[in-house]
């Protein structure tokens, strides 16, 4: 990033700060639809209450996305916005409660009749399936359809993007590779279905939090007869209130009403809109402008307005009354890959930690209000078990300690610096700005970066999360971000610091942490049944990762979400860290 651009964005952050302090967040009118009973249209109203409540049916919700989906297949998708959205066309066993704020962290039954029943010390979990739930073709959803869905998701060659919890926990047969490659193998040791409406999960070890896995999109049923493998992402059979129409891969798609959905079987969904329209590969800044004008309702990625729109939103009282400044259980960070020389030397990695200008990372994300607070740990403060520490102090101004960086470079045999490549998601302006900030800051100690932009839809499956690609293309650094799958230490840490989730064929959410002792520490923490004791075990894992300098923590995330003025039932879900897409209606 050029110095001129840094100064421009810094000045913008100052304008944002003044706007926040001056406006005070208490303006705005009462509910525009006149239904009453909900929050007023004012700054931060949707953080804890429903804005514009209504039961009115009909209309179209219009959404835009700056790239393509990672995958619409519920067995493979792994972006937070995609899990939020998938509940419109699929029903998992459990789900997070569709409610504002902290209430969203409560698990409630969805396809299942109730929460899981554990036996055998938490090694066996049983769920009863609701009767009368139908796929869009009219066939009834059975326990076998959930079993098949979970088993197919364990095939990470076919489905590289999805989380790796089930293959880690289920007592799968030795060498099992999913229903395509291990066709005919008896898998009752892992999942059994004693009748059409009962599914039983058998684990290798006890896990008191298995209900959190039962809410994953991977438990959304898939009829085996309609499965098309990797192509299923374009031929999905709905079990929810909406089904796909006009699906044009990488361009757009629609959700329309599924006439086989029965409200009587579904206590969580009202299914108010007639249709959802989603446009893909729309410029991120254009999305903001179109949401402001009302041409689009929502930026589906849910990460907040771009830096270019901050001052426009926060200095206009009417727009600011439509905004919500959410604090998230999320970290925006950069992976530092030890598989790319000379970053296989810990001192070279530590040189990056010391040389980076922390304030420029924050500025790239729009400053403290839309970016977040400066981070020094992997775990954000909102995650239970967080402890504050800083192994690489960046000086009193947080702009880096260049002397310490040069000391580390000398220790790793690169006193004059070195060259490497840095990846970022090309459709995300904030990540591009982050990469430019790294380029400028590290150059001060002779570390020269060549920046490489890749599309977010395939970022982990083909590029930054693909170990052979990383090595072959010398991707020493890669912008990254992570929000808790559920809000505890394991739900946050496991998929980004456990080396066992790294996949040789790509799709890894962990791209840089390869520490066997961290894997053992995770297992020990998971085995601890006392909640207070378990929470004390997460910070030592955090510190061990930071000692190896394989993650550069940028900012503990905040986002400035722009509330859609054309929609009803709008609120921020703490479970997804964005607006809840399940409850929306159209004015």
C-alpha positions in Angstrom: 0.0 0.0 0.0 1.3 3.4 -0.9 2.0 6.0 1.9 -0.6 8.3 0.3 -3.3 5.6 0.5 -2.4 4.7 4.1 -2.8 8.4 5.0 -6.1 8.6 3.2 -7.6 5.5 4.9 -6.2 6.8 8.3 -8.0 10.1 7.7 -11.1 8.2 6.9 -10.9 6.3 10.2 -10.6 9.7 12.0 -13.8 10.8 10.3 -15.5 7.6 11.3 -14.4 8.1 15.0 -15.8 11.6 15.0 -19.1 10.5 13.4 -19.6 7.8 16.0 -18.9 10.1 18.9 -21.0 13.0 17.5 -24.0 11.1 16.4 -24.3 9.1 19.7 -26.4 6.4 18.0 -29.8 7.5 19.3 -31.5 9.0 16.3 -34.0 7.5 13.9 -37.7 6.9 13.6 -40.0 4.2 14.9 -40.6 1.0 12.9 -41.4 2.0 9.4 -43.9 -0.8 8.9 -46.0 0.3 11.9 -46.2 -3.2 13.5 -44.7 -2.0 16.8 -43.2 -4.3 19.4 -39.6 -4.1 18.0 -36.6 -2.0 18.2 -36.5 1.5 16.7 -34.6 2.1 13.5 -31.5 3.5 15.2 -27.8 2.8 15.4 -27.0 -0.6 16.9 -30.7 -1.4 17.4 -30.4 -4.8 15.7 -27.6 -6.0 18.0 -30.1 -7.0 20.7 -33.6 -6.6 19.3 -35.7 -7.3 16.2 -36.0 -4.2 13.9 -39.2 -3.9 11.9 -41.0 -7.0 13.1 -43.7 -8.4 10.8 -45.4 -11.6 9.8 -46.2 -10.3 6.4 -45.6 -12.9 3.6 -44.5 -12.2 0.0 -41.8 -10.2 -1.8 -38.2 -10.9 -2.9 -35.0 -10.6 -0.9 -32.1 -9.4 -3.1 -28.6 -10.3 -2.1 -25.2 -9.7 -3.6 -21.8 -11.5 -3.1 -18.4 -10.3 -4.2 -17.3 -13.7 -5.5 -18.8 -17.2 -6.0 -20.0 -19.5 -3.2 -17.4 -21.9 -1.8 -20.0 -24.5 -2.3 -23.8 -24.6 -2.0 -23.5 -28.3 -1.0 -24.3 -28.4 2.7 -21.8 -31.2 3.1 -18.9 -29.1 1.9 -19.6 -25.4 2.6 -17.6 -23.7 5.4 -18.1 -19.9 5.3 -20.3 -18.4 8.0 -22.6 -16.7 5.6 -23.1 -20.0 3.8 -24.2 -21.8 6.9 -26.5 -18.9 7.7 -28.0 -19.1 4.3 -28.1 -22.9 4.0 -30.9 -23.1 6.6 -33.3 -21.7 4.0 -33.0 -24.9 1.8 -31.8 -27.5 4.3 -32.6 -28.7 7.8 -29.9 -29.9 10.1 -30.6 -32.1 13.2 -30.2 -29.1 15.4 -29.8 -25.3 14.8 -28.9 -22.2 16.7 -31.9 -20.4 17.9 -33.0 -17.7 15.4 -33.0 -14.8 17.9 -31.2 -11.5 18.5 -27.9 -11.3 20.3 -26.7 -13.9 22.8 -29.9 -15.9 22.7 -28.7 -17.1 19.3 -26.0 -19.3 21.0 -28.8 -21.6 22.3 -29.1 -24.9 20.4 -32.7 -25.9 19.5 -34.1 -28.9 17.6 -34.6 -28.6 13.8 -34.9 -31.8 11.9 -34.6 -33.7 15.2 -37.4 -33.7 17.7 -35.0 -32.8 20.6 -31.4 -32.4 21.6 -29.2 -35.4 21.5 -29.3 -38.1 24.2 -25.9 -39.2 25.3 -25.0 -42.6 26.7 -21.8 -44.6 27.3 -20.0 -41.6 28.8 -20.8 -39.4 25.8 -19.5 -41.9 23.2 -23.0 -42.5 21.9 -25.5 -39.9 20.9 -29.1 -40.6 19.8 -31.5 -38.3 17.9 -35.1 -38.9 16.9 -36.1 -37.5 13.5 -39.4 -35.6 13.0 -42.0 -37.5 11.0 -43.5 -35.9 7.9 -40.5 -33.8 6.8 -40.3 -34.1 3.0 -37.7 -33.4 0.3 -38.8 -31.2 -2.6 -39.8 -34.3 -4.6 -42.3 -35.3 -2.0 -40.4 -38.2 -0.5 -40.1 -38.3 3.3 -36.8 -37.6 5.0 -35.6 -40.6 6.9 -32.7 -41.2 9.3 -30.8 -43.0 6.5 -30.7 -39.7 4.5 -28.9 -37.9 7.4 -26.5 -40.8 7.9 -25.7 -40.7 4.2 -25.2 -36.9 4.2 -22.7 -37.1 7.1 -20.8 -40.0 5.6 -20.4 -38.4 2.2 -19.0 -35.2 3.9 -16.1 -37.2 5.3 -14.7 -37.7 1.7 -12.4 -34.7 1.6 -11.1 -35.5 -1.9 -14.6 -34.9 -3.3 -15.6 -32.3 -0.8 -12.4 -30.4 0.2 -14.0 -27.3 1.8 -16.1 -28.6 4.7 -15.1 -29.0 8.4 -13.4 -32.2 9.6 -15.1 -32.9 12.8 -17.0 -36.0 11.9 -14.1 -37.9 10.5 -12.1 -37.0 13.6 -14.8 -38.1 16.1 -16.8 -40.9 14.5 -15.8 -44.5 15.0 -15.4 -45.1 11.3 -14.1 -48.3 9.9 -10.3 -48.3 9.3 -9.4 -46.8 6.0 -13.0 -45.5 5.3 -13.0 -42.9 2.5 -16.7 -42.1 2.1 -19.6 -43.8 0.4 -18.1 -43.4 -3.1 -14.7 -44.9 -2.6 -15.7 -47.3 0.2 -19.0 -48.3 -1.3 -20.7 -51.2 0.5 -18.6 -50.9 3.7 -20.6 -51.4 6.9 -20.5 -48.1 8.8 -22.8 -49.0 11.7 -19.8 -48.7 14.0 -19.9 -45.0 13.3 -23.6 -44.3 12.6 -26.5 -46.6 13.0 -30.2 -46.2 12.1 -32.2 -48.7 14.1 -35.4 -47.4 12.5 -36.5 -44.8 10.0 -36.7 -42.0 12.6 -33.7 -42.8 14.8 -30.1 -42.0 14.2 -27.3 -43.0 16.5 -23.7 -41.6 16.4 -20.9 -43.7 17.8 -17.7 -41.9 18.7 -14.2 -43.0 19.4 -14.1 -41.0 22.6 -16.6 -39.3 24.8 -17.5 -35.7 23.6 -20.0 -33.8 25.8 -20.4 -31.1 23.1 -21.6 -33.4 20.3 -24.8 -31.4 19.9 -22.7 -28.7 18.3 -21.7 -31.1 15.6 -25.4 -32.0 15.1 -26.1 -28.4 14.1 -23.6 -28.4 11.3 -24.9 -28.1 7.7 -23.3 -31.5 7.1 -26.3 -33.1 8.9 -28.7 -31.7 6.4 -30.2 -34.8 4.7 -29.1 -35.9 1.2 -31.1 -38.6 -0.7 -28.5 -41.1 -2.0 -30.5 -41.8 -5.2 -30.2 -38.1 -6.1 -26.6 -37.6 -5.1 -24.4 -36.5 -8.0 -21.1 -36.3 -6.0 -19.1 -33.1 -6.6 -21.8 -31.9 -9.0 -24.5 -32.0 -6.2 -23.7 -28.4 -5.4 -25.6 -27.5 -8.6 -28.4 -30.1 -8.2 -29.3 -29.8 -4.5 -32.5 -31.5 -3.3 -34.1 -29.2 -0.7 -35.5 -30.3 2.7 -36.2 -26.7 3.8 -38.9 -24.1 2.9 -37.1 -23.0 -0.3 -35.6 -24.8 -3.3 -33.2 -23.7 -6.0 -34.3 -22.2 -9.3 -32.3 -20.7 -12.2 -29.0 -21.8 -10.7 -26.2 -20.5 -13.0 -22.9 -21.5 -11.4 -20.6 -18.5 -10.6 -23.2 -16.0 -11.8 -26.5 -16.1 -9.9 -29.3 -18.3 -8.4 -32.7 -18.0 -6.9 -34.5 -19.7 -4.0 -38.3 -20.1 -4.5 -40.9 -21.7 -2.3 -40.7 -25.5 -1.8 -44.3 -26.6 -1.9 -43.5 -29.8 0.0 -42.4 -27.9 3.1 -44.8 -28.2 5.9 -44.9 -25.4 8.6 -46.3 -27.9 11.1 -43.0 -29.8 11.1 -40.9 -26.7 11.5 -41.0 -24.6 14.7 -38.1 -22.3 13.6 -39.0 -21.0 10.2 -41.8 -18.7 9.0 -40.6 -18.6 5.4 -42.0 -15.1 4.7 -40.5 -14.0 1.4 -41.6 -15.6 -1.9 -38.1 -15.6 -3.3 -34.4 -14.9 -2.6 -32.3 -13.6 -5.5 -28.5 -13.9 -5.2 -26.1 -12.2 -7.6 -22.5 -13.4 -7.6 -19.2 -11.8 -8.4 -20.5 -8.2 -7.8 -17.8 -5.7 -6.9 -17.7 -5.3 -3.1 -17.9 -1.5 -3.2 -20.8 -1.6 -5.7 -22.7 -3.9 -3.3 -22.4 -1.2 -0.6 -23.6 1.5 -3.0 -26.6 -0.7 -4.1 -27.5 -1.5 -0.5 -27.5 2.2 0.3 -29.7 3.0 -2.7 -32.1 0.1 -1.9 -31.3 -1.8 -5.2 -29.9 -4.6 -3.1 -31.0 -5.6 0.4 -27.9 -7.4 1.8 -24.2 -8.1 1.2 -24.6 -11.9 1.8 -21.0 -12.3 3.0 -21.9 -10.5 6.2 -18.5 -8.9 6.9 -19.7 -5.3 6.9 -19.3 -2.3 4.6 -16.1 -1.7 2.9 -13.7 1.2 4.0 -14.8 3.3 1.0 -18.4 3.4 2.4 -17.6 4.0 6.1 -17.7 7.8 6.2 -20.7 7.9 3.9 -22.7 5.7 6.3 -21.5 7.1 9.6 -21.7 10.8 8.7 -25.2 10.6 7.3 -27.7 10.4 10.2 -30.3 8.5 8.1 -27.7 5.9 7.0 -26.2 5.6 10.4 -29.6 4.8 11.9 -29.6 1.7 9.6 -26.2 0.5 10.8 -25.1 -2.0 13.5 -21.5 -2.1 14.8 -21.1 -5.7 15.9 -18.3 -7.1 18.0 -17.5 -10.6 16.8 -15.9 -13.8 18.1 -13.7 -13.6 15.0 -10.0 -12.9 14.3 -8.7 -11.4 11.0 -5.2 -12.8 10.7 -2.4 -13.8 8.4 -1.0 -17.4 8.2 2.8 -17.6 8.2 3.6 -20.8 6.4 6.6 -22.8 7.8 6.6 -25.0 4.7 8.0 -22.2 2.6 11.7 -21.4 3.1 13.1 -19.4 4.8 10.0 -19.3 6.9 10.8 -22.9 8.0 13.1 -21.1 10.5 11.1 -19.8 13.5 13.3 -16.6 13.7 12.4 -15.6 10.2 8.7 -16.0 11.2 9.4 -13.9 14.3 10.9 -11.2 12.2 7.6 -10.8 10.5 5.8 -10.6 13.9 8.1 -7.7 15.0 8.3 -5.9 11.6 4.6 -5.6 10.8 2.9 -2.3 11.6 -0.2 -3.3 13.6 -2.0 -0.1 13.1 -1.8 -0.5 9.3 -3.6 -3.9 9.7 -6.4 -2.1 11.6 -6.5 0.7 9.1 -6.8 -1.8 6.2 -10.0 -3.0 7.8 -11.4 0.5 8.2 -10.1 1.4 11.7 -11.2 0.4 15.1 -15.0 0.7 14.5 -15.4 -1.5 11.4 -12.1 -3.4 11.6 -11.7 -4.1 15.3 -9.1 -3.8 18.1 -5.4 -4.6 17.7 -4.9 -8.3 18.3 -1.9 -10.0 20.0 -3.4 -13.5 20.5 -5.2 -16.1 18.3 -8.3 -16.2 20.5 -10.5 -13.1 20.6 -11.7 -11.7 23.9 -15.3 -12.9 23.4 -14.3 -16.6 23.4 -14.4 -18.1 26.9 -10.9 -18.9 28.1 -9.3 -16.0 26.4 -6.2 -14.5 28.3 -4.4 -11.4 27.2 -0.7 -11.6 26.3 1.7 -10.2 23.8 4.8 -12.2 22.8 5.9 -9.7 20.1 5.4 -6.1 21.4 5.2 -3.7 18.5 6.5 -0.6 20.3 4.6 2.2 22.0 3.0 3.3 18.8 2.2 -0.3 17.6 4.0 0.3 14.4 6.5 -2.5 14.9 9.9 -3.1 16.6 12.3 -2.9 13.7 15.4 -3.6 15.9 13.9 -6.8 17.2 12.9 -7.8 13.7 16.5 -7.3 12.4 17.8 -9.3 15.4 15.5 -12.2 14.4 16.6 -11.9 10.7 20.2 -12.2 11.8 19.4 -15.3 13.9 17.7 -17.0 11.0 20.6 -16.3 8.7 18.9 -13.6 6.6 20.4 -10.4 7.9 19.5 -8.5 4.7 16.0 -9.9 4.6 14.4 -12.2 2.0 11.6 -12.4 -0.6 8.4 -14.4 -0.5 4.8 -14.2 -1.8 1.7 -13.2 0.0 -1.8 -14.4 -0.9 -5.1 -12.6 -0.4 -8.7 -12.9 -1.5 -8.8 -10.7 -4.6 -12.5 -9.8 -4.3 -12.1 -8.4 -0.7 -10.8 -4.9 -0.7 -9.8 -5.1 3.0 -7.6 -8.1 2.4 -5.9 -6.5 -0.6 -5.2 -3.4 1.6 -3.9 -5.8 4.3 -1.5 -7.4 1.9 -0.3 -4.0 0.7 0.2 -2.9 4.4 2.4 -6.0 4.9 4.3 -5.3 1.8 5.1 -1.7 2.9 5.8 -2.5 6.6 8.1 -5.6 6.0 10.1 -3.8 3.3 11.5 -1.6 6.1 13.7 -4.6 7.2 14.4 -6.0 3.8 11.5 -8.5 3.5 10.1 -8.1 0.1 6.6 -9.4 -0.7 5.1 -10.1 -4.1 1.3 -10.0 -3.7 -0.9 -12.7 -5.2 -4.7 -12.3 -5.4 -7.0 -15.3 -5.6 -10.8 -15.7 -5.7 -12.4 -16.3 -2.3 -14.7 -19.1 -3.6 -11.6 -21.4 -4.2 -9.2 -19.6 -1.9 -8.8 -22.6 0.5 -9.6 -25.5 -1.8 -7.2 -24.5 -4.7 -4.8 -21.8 -3.4 -4.0 -20.7 0.1 -5.5 -23.8 1.7 -3.8 -26.2 -0.7 -0.4 -27.3 0.7 1.2 -28.3 -2.6 0.1 -25.1 -4.2 1.5 -23.1 -1.2 4.9 -24.7 -1.5 5.1 -24.7 -5.3 4.1 -21.0 -5.5 6.1 -19.9 -2.4 3.1 -18.5 -0.5 4.9 -17.5 2.6 2.0 -15.4 4.0 -1.8 -15.7 3.4 -4.5 -13.4 4.6 -7.1 -15.3 6.6 -10.0 -14.9 9.0 -11.8 -17.2 11.4 -15.0 -17.0 13.5 -16.0 -19.6 16.1 -18.0 -22.6 14.8 -19.5 -22.3 18.2 -18.5 -20.0 21.0 -16.0 -21.9 23.1 -12.3 -22.6 22.9 -12.6 -25.8 21.0 -15.2 -24.3 18.6 -12.8 -21.5 17.8 -9.4 -23.1 17.9 -9.7 -26.7 16.6 -10.1 -26.1 12.9 -7.3 -23.6 12.6 -4.5 -24.9 14.9 -5.0 -28.7 14.8 -2.5 -30.1 12.2 -4.8 -33.1 11.6 -7.3 -31.0 9.7 -4.7 -30.1 7.1 -5.6 -31.9 3.8 -3.0 -32.9 1.3 -5.5 -32.2 -1.5 -6.6 -28.7 -0.4 -9.4 -27.2 1.4 -7.6 -26.8 4.7 -8.9 -24.1 7.1 -5.6 -24.5 9.0 -2.8 -23.5 6.6 0.2 -23.0 8.8 0.0 -24.6 12.3 1.7 -28.0 12.2 2.6 -28.7 15.9 2.0 -32.2 17.3 2.2 -30.9 20.8 -0.7 -28.5 20.1 -2.7 -31.5 18.8 -2.1 -33.3 22.1 -3.0 -30.2 24.1 -6.3 -29.9 22.2 -7.1 -33.6 22.9 -6.4 -33.1 26.6 -8.6 -30.0 26.8 -11.4 -31.7 25.0 -11.3 -34.6 27.5 -11.6 -32.3 30.5 -15.3 -32.5 31.6 -15.1 -29.6 34.1 -16.0 -26.4 32.2 -14.0 -24.0 34.3 -10.9 -26.2 34.2 -11.3 -26.8 30.4 -11.5 -23.1 29.7 -8.1 -22.6 31.4 -6.5 -25.0 28.9 -7.2 -22.9 25.8 -4.8 -20.0 26.5 -1.7 -22.2 26.8 -2.6 -23.6 23.3 -2.9 -20.0 22.0 0.6 -19.1 23.5 2.2 -22.3 22.0 1.0 -21.3 18.6 2.2 -17.8 19.0 5.6 -19.0 20.2 6.1 -20.6 16.8 4.9 -17.4 15.1 2.9 -19.4 12.5 -0.1 -17.0 12.8 0.1 -13.2 12.7 -3.0 -11.9 14.6 -4.3 -8.7 13.0 -7.6 -7.4 14.6 -10.2 -8.8 16.9 -13.1 -8.3 14.4 -15.8 -5.8 14.4 -18.1 -5.1 11.5 -20.3 -2.2 10.5 -23.4 -3.9 9.0 -25.8 -1.9 7.0 -29.4 -2.8 7.8 -31.6 -3.4 4.8 -34.3 -0.8 4.7 -36.6 -2.8 2.6 -36.7 -5.8 4.9 -38.5 -6.8 8.2 -37.4 -9.0 11.1 -33.8 -7.8 11.0 -31.4 -8.6 13.8 -27.8 -9.6 14.3 -27.3 -13.3 15.3 -24.3 -13.9 17.7 -24.1 -17.4 16.3 -23.3 -16.2 12.8 -22.0 -12.7 13.6 -24.2 -11.1 10.9 -27.9 -10.6 10.2 -30.0 -13.8 10.5 -31.1 -14.7 7.0 -33.7 -17.2 8.2 -36.2 -14.7 9.7 -36.3 -12.0 7.1 -39.4 -10.6 5.5 -40.1 -7.9 2.9 -41.9 -4.7 3.6 
